[in-house]
C-alpha cells in the first residue's frame, strides 16, 4: 500500500464552510483526515507537503460542459482524445468533468458515446481528471438557436433514439441539452427525469410558459445561460427570464466576459445566488493552444483574441479555463471565494448526484484538491490523491 500523503500549513476551505490553517491526510485516494494544524498527530509514515499559509486548499472543480482541450475533442471519438483532456484539465483545477458531445451525424455521436463508454469501463487512473459521464449537447435542439451546432444534423427530441444511445453509452449519459418546445421535447425530459438524468434547456426558443411546462415535465437545468436561447423581453421573459426566476432550474454560466458580458453575469448572480449557478467552460480543442484555425464538429473555427468563432462570426465554444472562470466570477460579481467554489465544485457535484464523494473537502471523500495562491491562481492539483499538476516555483 502506498504511503499516506499529508498536505499541511495552508488555509483550508472545508465542507463546513470554514477557513482555517490546517492539514489534509490522504489514504488510498480518499481524504482520511482533515483538521486544524494544532490537532495534527503523528506524521512519520506520510509523504509530507509543507505548504504556506498564503495558499488555500479548495475542492476540485467539476466541469459539466466541456468539449475539448489541448487539441483533443470528445467528438474525435477516441479514448486517446479523452485521455488528453483528462491529463490537461488538472492544470486549471478541474478534477472531474462530463465529456460533452455536439450535434453531428448520428454515426459520429454514436462513435463518441462508445469511446466514452470504453474509456469509463476501465479503471480511471488517479493523477488525472475523472470522466463522470457524458453531456449530450444536441442533436435534440432548435435550429433557430443552433449557434455552433451544425443545423443540418439537428433533429427533434426522440425518446427511442435516446434509449439506443443510452445503451451505447453503457448508461453513462448524465446530462442532456434539449429544446423542450420541439415535438417530443417534454416526453424526452420526462423520460430523462425518470432515469435520474439531468434534463437541460438549451439551444431553445421556448417561451416562458413553455419553460414552465418543461419544468413540470422534468427539466432542472439550463445550458449556458443567455447563449443561444430566447432572451429576456419585458413582454416575453423567454428562456432567460424563466431561468432567472425559477429556483427549480440550475443554470450554467460561461464566465469568460465574451459569451456573457460581465454585467449580465453579475445580474445572473444577483438573481440566482451562489446556489443557483454552475461555472462551465464550454471549451473546445483550441484551449491551451495558440491562436489559429481549428475544427469544431466539422466546422472551421478561428481562434484569436480570446475568442473562438465560426466563419460567420458565431461564437464556437470557448477557450476558457475553469480556474479563470472562478477568478472572473469573483471579479465580475464581487462574490467571495466561498461563493465561487460553491459554483465550481459544490453545485455541479450535487446536480450530478456525486456529492457523496466529490465537490467538497471532507473525510471519506475523493482526494480531489486544488491549491490556490493569494491571487486565486491554481498552483497545485491532486486528483484522487495523486499530484496531477504543480506550478513551477511554487
C-alpha positions as CSV (number, residue, x, y, z in Angstrom):
1,X,0.0,0.0,0.0
2,X,1.3,3.5,-0.9
3,X,2.3,5.8,1.9
4,X,-0.3,8.3,3.0
5,X,0.0,11.9,1.7
6,X,-0.1,14.9,4.1
7,X,-0.8,18.4,3.0
8,X,-0.2,20.9,5.9
9,X,0.2,24.5,6.7
10,X,-2.3,26.0,4.2
11,X,-5.7,27.5,4.7
12,X,-8.5,25.0,4.1
13,X,-12.0,25.7,2.9
14,X,-13.7,22.7,4.4
15,X,-17.2,21.3,3.7
16,X,-18.4,23.1,6.8
17,X,-17.6,26.4,5.0
18,X,-14.8,27.2,7.3
19,X,-11.3,28.6,6.6
20,X,-8.6,27.6,9.0
21,X,-4.9,26.8,9.0
22,X,-4.9,23.0,8.8
23,X,-3.9,19.7,7.3
24,X,-5.4,17.1,5.0
25,X,-4.3,13.5,5.2
26,X,-4.9,11.3,2.2
27,X,-5.0,7.5,2.3
28,X,-5.9,5.2,-0.7
29,X,-7.1,8.2,-2.8
30,X,-9.5,9.4,-0.2
31,X,-9.4,12.1,2.4
32,X,-8.8,10.2,5.6
33,X,-8.3,13.1,8.0
34,X,-8.9,16.9,7.8
35,X,-8.5,19.3,10.6
36,X,-6.7,22.2,12.2
37,X,-2.9,22.2,12.2
38,X,-2.7,22.1,16.1
39,X,-4.6,18.9,16.1
40,X,-2.2,17.1,13.8
41,X,-0.9,13.8,15.3
42,X,2.0,11.6,14.2
43,X,3.1,12.1,10.6
44,X,6.1,9.8,10.5
45,X,4.5,7.4,7.9
46,X,3.4,10.1,5.5
47,X,4.7,11.8,2.4
48,X,4.5,15.5,3.5
49,X,3.9,18.6,1.5
50,X,4.7,21.7,3.6
51,X,2.5,24.5,2.3
52,X,2.3,28.1,3.2
53,X,-0.5,30.0,5.0
54,X,-0.9,32.2,1.9
55,X,-2.1,29.1,0.0
56,X,-5.7,27.8,0.2
57,X,-7.0,24.2,-0.3
58,X,-10.4,24.0,-2.0
59,X,-12.3,21.1,-3.5
60,X,-11.5,20.2,-7.1
61,X,-13.6,21.9,-9.8
62,X,-16.1,19.9,-11.9
63,X,-16.8,21.0,-15.5
64,X,-20.2,19.7,-16.6
65,X,-19.9,21.2,-20.1
66,X,-16.6,20.8,-21.9
67,X,-16.0,19.7,-25.5
68,X,-12.2,19.7,-25.7
69,X,-8.8,21.0,-24.8
70,X,-5.1,20.7,-25.9
71,X,-6.0,19.7,-29.4
72,X,-8.4,16.9,-28.4
73,X,-12.2,16.9,-28.7
74,X,-14.9,14.5,-27.4
75,X,-16.2,14.2,-30.9
76,X,-12.9,12.8,-32.1
77,X,-14.5,9.6,-30.8
78,X,-11.2,8.2,-29.4
79,X,-10.1,7.2,-26.0
80,X,-6.8,8.9,-26.6
81,X,-8.6,12.2,-27.0
82,X,-10.4,11.7,-23.7
83,X,-7.0,10.8,-22.1
84,X,-5.5,14.1,-23.4
85,X,-8.3,16.1,-21.8
86,X,-8.1,14.2,-18.6
87,X,-4.3,14.8,-18.4
88,X,-4.6,18.5,-19.4
89,X,-7.5,19.7,-17.2
90,X,-5.9,19.5,-13.7
91,X,-3.7,22.4,-14.6
92,X,-6.8,24.6,-14.4
93,X,-8.1,23.0,-11.2
94,X,-10.6,20.7,-12.9
95,X,-10.5,17.2,-11.3
96,X,-13.6,15.7,-13.0
97,X,-15.8,16.5,-15.9
98,X,-18.6,15.5,-18.3
99,X,-17.3,14.6,-21.8
100,X,-19.6,16.8,-23.9
101,X,-20.7,15.9,-27.4
102,X,-22.3,18.1,-30.0
103,X,-24.8,17.9,-32.9
104,X,-23.4,15.8,-35.7
105,X,-24.3,12.9,-37.9
106,X,-25.8,10.1,-35.7
107,X,-22.9,7.8,-36.5
108,X,-20.4,10.4,-35.2
109,X,-22.4,10.9,-32.0
110,X,-22.5,7.1,-31.5
111,X,-18.8,6.8,-32.1
112,X,-18.2,9.4,-29.3
113,X,-20.6,7.7,-27.0
114,X,-18.9,4.3,-27.5
115,X,-15.4,5.7,-26.9
116,X,-16.6,7.4,-23.7
117,X,-18.2,4.1,-22.6
118,X,-15.0,2.2,-23.4
119,X,-12.8,4.8,-21.5
120,X,-15.1,4.6,-18.4
121,X,-15.4,0.8,-18.4
122,X,-11.7,0.7,-17.4
123,X,-10.3,1.9,-14.0
124,X,-9.6,5.6,-14.4
125,X,-6.1,6.3,-13.0
126,X,-5.7,8.8,-10.2
127,X,-3.5,11.7,-11.2
128,X,-5.8,12.8,-14.0
129,X,-9.2,14.3,-14.1
130,X,-12.0,11.8,-13.9
131,X,-14.7,11.5,-16.5
132,X,-18.0,11.3,-14.6
133,X,-20.1,10.7,-17.7
134,X,-21.4,12.3,-20.9
135,X,-23.2,15.5,-21.5
136,X,-25.2,15.0,-24.7
137,X,-25.5,18.6,-26.2
138,X,-27.7,18.2,-29.2
139,X,-28.9,17.0,-31.7
140,X,-32.3,17.5,-29.9
141,X,-32.2,21.3,-30.1
142,X,-33.9,24.1,-32.0
143,X,-32.5,25.1,-35.4
144,X,-33.5,28.7,-34.7
145,X,-31.0,28.7,-31.8
146,X,-28.3,26.4,-33.4
147,X,-25.3,28.6,-32.7
148,X,-22.3,26.5,-33.5
149,X,-24.4,23.3,-33.6
150,X,-24.5,22.2,-37.3
151,X,-28.1,22.8,-38.2
152,X,-28.3,20.2,-40.9
153,X,-28.0,17.4,-38.2
154,X,-30.4,18.9,-35.7
155,X,-33.5,16.6,-35.1
156,X,-36.5,16.7,-32.8
157,X,-36.2,15.0,-29.4
158,X,-36.7,11.3,-29.8
159,X,-37.0,9.0,-26.8
160,X,-36.5,5.8,-28.7
161,X,-33.3,7.1,-30.3
162,X,-32.1,8.3,-27.0
163,X,-32.7,4.9,-25.4
164,X,-30.4,3.4,-28.1
165,X,-27.7,6.0,-27.3
166,X,-28.2,5.3,-23.6
167,X,-27.4,1.7,-24.2
168,X,-24.4,2.5,-26.4
169,X,-23.0,4.7,-23.7
170,X,-23.4,1.9,-21.2
171,X,-25.7,4.1,-19.1
172,X,-23.1,6.9,-18.8
173,X,-25.1,9.8,-20.2
174,X,-25.7,12.1,-17.2
175,X,-27.0,15.3,-18.7
176,X,-28.8,16.1,-21.9
177,X,-29.3,19.5,-23.5
178,X,-32.6,19.7,-25.4
179,X,-35.2,22.2,-26.7
180,X,-38.3,21.3,-24.8
181,X,-40.6,23.3,-27.1
182,X,-39.8,21.0,-30.1
183,X,-42.1,18.0,-30.7
184,X,-41.1,15.2,-28.3
185,X,-39.3,17.6,-26.0
186,X,-41.4,17.3,-22.9
187,X,-41.6,13.5,-23.4
188,X,-37.8,13.2,-23.5
189,X,-37.5,15.5,-20.5
190,X,-39.9,13.2,-18.6
191,X,-38.0,10.1,-19.6
192,X,-34.7,11.6,-18.5
193,X,-36.1,12.6,-15.2
194,X,-37.4,9.1,-14.6
195,X,-33.9,7.8,-15.2
196,X,-32.2,10.5,-12.9
197,X,-30.5,12.0,-16.0
198,X,-30.3,15.8,-15.9
199,X,-32.6,17.4,-18.5
200,X,-31.3,20.8,-19.5
201,X,-33.0,23.5,-21.5
202,X,-30.6,24.8,-24.2
203,X,-30.3,26.0,-27.8
204,X,-34.0,26.7,-27.2
205,X,-36.5,29.2,-28.4
206,X,-39.1,28.3,-25.8
207,X,-41.5,30.9,-24.4
208,X,-41.7,31.5,-20.7
209,X,-44.9,29.3,-20.5
210,X,-43.2,26.5,-22.4
211,X,-40.3,26.6,-20.0
212,X,-42.8,26.3,-17.1
213,X,-44.3,23.3,-18.8
214,X,-40.9,21.7,-19.3
215,X,-40.1,22.2,-15.6
216,X,-43.2,20.2,-14.8
217,X,-42.0,17.6,-17.3
218,X,-38.7,17.2,-15.5
219,X,-36.2,19.9,-16.7
220,X,-33.9,21.0,-13.9
221,X,-31.0,22.7,-15.7
222,X,-30.2,25.4,-18.2
223,X,-27.3,25.2,-20.7
224,X,-25.0,28.2,-20.9
225,X,-27.4,30.9,-19.7
226,X,-28.1,33.7,-22.2
227,X,-26.3,32.0,-25.1
228,X,-28.5,30.6,-27.9
229,X,-31.8,30.9,-26.1
230,X,-34.8,33.1,-26.3
231,X,-33.7,36.2,-24.4
232,X,-35.3,38.4,-21.7
233,X,-38.0,40.7,-23.1
234,X,-40.4,42.8,-21.0
235,X,-43.5,41.2,-22.7
236,X,-42.0,37.7,-23.1
237,X,-39.5,36.6,-20.4
238,X,-38.3,33.7,-22.6
239,X,-35.9,31.0,-21.5
240,X,-33.5,33.5,-19.9
241,X,-36.2,35.1,-17.8
242,X,-37.6,31.7,-16.7
243,X,-34.1,30.6,-15.8
244,X,-33.6,33.6,-13.6
245,X,-37.0,33.3,-11.9
246,X,-37.3,29.6,-11.3
247,X,-35.4,28.2,-8.4
248,X,-36.0,24.7,-9.8
249,X,-33.5,25.4,-12.6
250,X,-29.8,25.3,-12.0
251,X,-28.1,27.4,-14.7
252,X,-24.7,27.2,-16.3
253,X,-22.7,30.3,-17.0
254,X,-19.6,30.8,-19.2
255,X,-17.8,33.5,-17.2
256,X,-15.2,34.5,-19.8
257,X,-16.5,38.0,-20.4
258,X,-17.0,37.1,-24.1
259,X,-20.0,34.8,-24.1
260,X,-21.8,36.9,-21.5
261,X,-21.0,40.5,-20.6
262,X,-19.7,40.8,-17.1
263,X,-22.7,42.9,-16.1
264,X,-25.0,40.2,-17.2
265,X,-23.0,37.6,-15.2
266,X,-23.5,39.9,-12.2
267,X,-27.2,40.1,-12.9
268,X,-27.5,36.3,-13.0
269,X,-25.5,36.0,-9.8
270,X,-27.7,38.6,-8.0
271,X,-30.8,36.8,-9.1
272,X,-29.8,33.1,-8.8
273,X,-27.3,33.4,-5.9
274,X,-24.3,31.2,-5.4
275,X,-26.6,28.1,-5.0
276,X,-28.3,28.6,-8.4
277,X,-25.3,28.8,-10.8
278,X,-22.7,26.4,-12.2
279,X,-19.5,27.7,-13.7
280,X,-18.6,25.9,-17.0
281,X,-16.1,26.4,-19.8
282,X,-17.8,25.0,-22.9
283,X,-14.3,24.9,-24.2
284,X,-13.2,23.4,-27.5
285,X,-10.0,21.8,-28.7
286,X,-8.1,25.1,-29.1
287,X,-8.0,25.6,-25.3
288,X,-4.3,25.7,-24.2
289,X,-3.1,26.1,-27.8
290,X,-2.1,29.1,-29.9
291,X,-4.3,31.4,-32.0
292,X,-5.1,29.8,-35.4
293,X,-7.5,27.6,-37.3
294,X,-9.3,24.7,-35.6
295,X,-12.2,22.3,-36.1
296,X,-15.4,22.0,-34.2
297,X,-17.9,19.4,-35.3
298,X,-16.6,19.6,-38.9
299,X,-16.7,23.4,-39.0
300,X,-13.7,25.7,-39.4
301,X,-13.1,27.8,-36.2
302,X,-10.8,30.8,-35.9
303,X,-9.2,31.4,-32.5
304,X,-7.9,34.9,-31.8
305,X,-8.1,37.5,-29.0
306,X,-9.6,35.1,-26.5
307,X,-12.5,34.1,-28.8
308,X,-13.3,31.1,-31.0
309,X,-15.7,31.9,-33.9
310,X,-17.1,30.3,-37.0
311,X,-16.6,31.9,-40.4
312,X,-19.8,34.0,-39.9
313,X,-18.6,35.3,-36.6
314,X,-20.8,32.9,-34.4
315,X,-19.2,32.0,-31.1
316,X,-18.0,28.4,-31.3
317,X,-17.3,27.3,-27.8
318,X,-14.7,29.0,-25.6
319,X,-11.0,28.6,-24.7
320,X,-11.8,29.4,-21.1
321,X,-10.1,27.5,-18.2
322,X,-12.3,26.8,-15.2
323,X,-9.8,28.2,-12.8
324,X,-10.0,31.5,-14.7
325,X,-13.8,31.3,-14.6
326,X,-13.5,31.2,-10.8
327,X,-11.3,34.3,-10.8
328,X,-13.6,36.1,-13.3
329,X,-16.7,35.3,-11.2
330,X,-15.1,37.0,-8.2
331,X,-14.0,40.0,-10.3
332,X,-17.3,40.3,-12.2
333,X,-19.7,40.0,-9.3
334,X,-17.7,40.8,-6.1
335,X,-18.6,37.4,-4.8
336,X,-16.4,35.6,-2.2
337,X,-14.1,32.7,-2.9
338,X,-16.6,30.5,-1.0
339,X,-19.3,31.6,-3.4
340,X,-17.1,30.8,-6.4
341,X,-16.3,27.3,-5.0
342,X,-20.0,26.7,-4.5
343,X,-20.5,27.4,-8.2
344,X,-17.4,25.5,-9.5
345,X,-17.4,22.4,-7.2
346,X,-20.4,22.0,-4.8
347,X,-23.3,22.7,-7.2
348,X,-22.1,20.5,-10.1
349,X,-21.4,17.7,-7.7
350,X,-24.9,18.0,-6.3
351,X,-26.5,18.3,-9.7
352,X,-24.8,15.2,-10.9
353,X,-25.6,13.2,-7.7
354,X,-21.9,12.7,-6.7
355,X,-21.7,15.0,-3.7
356,X,-21.3,11.9,-1.5
357,X,-17.7,11.6,-2.9
358,X,-16.9,14.9,-4.7
359,X,-17.5,18.7,-4.5
360,X,-16.2,19.4,-1.0
361,X,-13.3,18.7,1.3
362,X,-14.4,16.2,4.0
363,X,-13.1,12.9,5.4
364,X,-14.2,9.9,3.3
365,X,-14.5,11.9,0.0
366,X,-12.2,11.5,-3.0
367,X,-9.0,13.5,-2.5
368,X,-9.7,15.9,-5.4
369,X,-8.0,19.0,-4.1
370,X,-6.9,22.3,-5.6
371,X,-4.3,24.6,-4.0
372,X,-4.8,28.3,-4.9
373,X,-2.4,31.2,-4.2
374,X,-3.4,34.7,-2.9
375,X,-4.5,35.7,-6.5
376,X,-6.6,32.6,-6.7
377,X,-4.3,31.0,-9.3
378,X,-4.1,27.2,-9.4
379,X,-0.6,26.2,-8.1
380,X,-1.3,22.5,-7.4
381,X,-4.0,19.9,-8.2
382,X,-4.5,16.5,-6.8
383,X,-6.8,14.0,-8.5
384,X,-7.9,11.2,-6.2
385,X,-4.8,11.7,-4.0
386,X,-2.2,12.0,-6.6
387,X,-0.5,15.2,-7.7
388,X,-1.7,15.8,-11.2
389,X,-0.3,19.4,-11.6
390,X,2.2,21.5,-9.8
391,X,3.1,25.0,-10.9
392,X,6.8,25.6,-11.1
393,X,8.4,27.9,-8.5
394,X,5.6,27.4,-6.0
